[in-house]
Each structure stands twice: as C-alpha cells, then as structure tokens.
Amino acid sequence: MEQKTFTISYKNFSDISELESADKVLCERAVRALDTSYSPYSQFRVGAAVQLNDGSIVTGSNQENVAYPSGLCAERVALFGIGASKPTAIIEKMAITAQTNNFKIMNPITSCGACLQVMAEFEQKQKKEIEVLFYCIGGEVVKVSSIKNLLPFTFVEERLGK
C-alpha cells in the first residue's frame, strides 16, 4: 500500500476590495446575475460570471423547477450557454456568489460536485486551467487557479471521445 496526499492551493481575500480590478468586475457581474435567478422553492439565489479570452463576460443564474431535480445551477447555465453559442471560446476565469433573504451567508459558497465536473470538462477540453473566485457578498473571496484544486479525482476517460 502507498499513502498519498493531495494539497490544494488557494488565495483568500478578506473582501472584494483586495482583488485586482478585473476580478472585482467579474464578482460584481456574478452579483448582478442574481437578479435573473429563478429560485421560488429554495429562495437561494446563485449567480455566476464567466470571462472569456476575448474579454467578454457571460453570466448565468440558478433556475429551479417544481419537478426537482429538473433545475440547473448557475455555473452550468453559464457554461452550457457558452458551449452552445461559443463552442471555441476559451474560458479564463469565473466568479460565483449566492444570496438569500432567509439567512446571512457568512462564507463563500462553493460549487456542487456536478458543476465541478462540468467545469473540469471545460478545462480539459480547452487544455487551459480556469481560475475560480467564490465571493461572499460583503465578505471573503476564495480564489483557486484550477478546477483540479477543487476536484482532484475528476472523471476522465480519454477513450470515450474516440
């Protein structure tokens, strides 16, 4: 038997003011995306903003459905939109945030496993890492340089694409 260890690397900012301007703009666009969330059941709004290599920003928000689990998370709404409308675009970075009127969110929320897998697929497809910022409105920001820091055992099977 061999014991192995994963080490992840991330940056923690005490608030949005510590970010460079492009990252700050991306977080602000994620906040604006909250306005398009359709979340009447959970009342937990999630917004995502994705910056492409041409400088454009694509946003997404969570879309719930009474026939759970027919809804979709903000990250996948944005990413699948990019895949459908700009299939050759390169994703540079993305920001995710959340808000609810039911309680105060005290820490940055992170993406679910399904979203992480989709994010990892985009990273693999474009052969370029994607930076991710998790922004707690009025609080901390966590920044990772690659999805591999979030999902080290990404499902990959090269033979499936052949």
N, C-alpha and C positions, 0 to 999 in steps of 0.2 A: 504494500500500500504506500502511496505517496500523498502526503498532505500538501495542499496548495492553498494559496491565499490570494484573494482579489483586493486590490487597493484602488479606491476611486479618488479622483481629483476633482475638486470644485472650488469655486470662489464664492465667498459670502459677503454681501454688501449690506450695511445697516439700513440703507434706504436708497431710493432711486436717484437721489442727488449725487451719489458716488459713482454712478455709471457714466461712461462716455456718451456723448450726445446721440449717436446712432442707436445705442442700446436703450437709452431713455425714450427715444421716439418709438421704438418697437414696443416697449412696455406700455406706453401711452396708447398706442393703437390697439393693443390687446384689451385695454380698459374700455376703449370706445366700442370694441366688438361685443362687449357685454350687452349693449343696447339691443342687439339682434337675437339674443338668446331666447329660445322658446323653452321655458322650464316651469310650466304651471304645476307640476307634480312635486318636484324636489325643491323648487324655488332656489336652486343653487345654480347661479349663472357662471358660465365659464367662457372666457374669450381667449383667442389665440391670434397672433400676428406672425406672419412668416415673411422674412425678407429674402428676395431672390437676388441672384448675381447681377441682374440688370438694375438693381436698386428699388424695384417695385416691391410693394408690400401687399400681401393677400391676407385677408382675415377670415376667421371662422368663429362660430359660437355653437354651444351645445344645443341640440334640437331633440327634445323629448317626444315621446308618443305614449298614449294611454296603453297601447299594446307593447308593454315592456318586453323585450329589450330592443324594440324597433327604432329607438332613438340613436343618436350618434354624438360622440364627444366633439368638442370644439377643434381639437388638434386634427382629427380625421376629416372633419368637414373641410378645413383649410387645405390639408394635404391632398385629399381626393379631388378637390376643386382644381388644384394645381396640376395634378396628374391628368385630369380630363381636359383642361383648357391650355396648359402649357407643358406638355409632356417632356420637352427637352430642357426645361428650366433647371437651374442649379439652385438649391436651397442653401443659403449662407447661415441663417440663424432664425430662431423663432422664440417668441415670448408667450407665456401662458399665465393667466391670472383668473381669479374667481371672486365672487361676491354673493352674499345672501343677506336678506333682511332679518333672517331668523336668529343669527348669532354673529359675533365678531370673529372673523378669520384672523388668527394670530400668527400664522406661519405660511410661507409659500406652499401652495398645493402642488403636487406633482402629478404627472400623467399616469393613467391606468396602464396596466400591462398590455392591453390590446393596442393602445395608442403608441406605446413604446415600441412594440413590434413593427407597426406601420412606419414609425419614424426610422427605425433601424433598416427597414427595407429601402426607404428612400436614400438613406446614407449609403447603403451597399450599391444601389442602382447607379447613383451618381459618382461613386468612388471618391467621395469627399465627405469629411465629417461635418456635422451640423451642430452649431452651438445652440444651447437651450437656456433660456432665462425663465425662472419661476419667480413671479413677482407677487408679493403680498402687498396689496394696496395699503399705503401708509406705513409700510414696514420693510422687512428684509427682501433681498433679491438673492437667489441662488443661481449661479451660472456654471454650466458644465460645457466642456469643449466638444463632447461627442456623446452620442446615444450609448456607446459602449460603456460609458461610466454609469449609466442608469440600468442597462440590461446586458450584463456581461455574457449571459448564455442565450444570445439572440438565436432564434431558429433560422438556420441557413442550410439549404441543400442545393448545391450547385447543379446537380444532375436534373433537377426538376425543370430548369429553364431550357433544357436541350431536347 
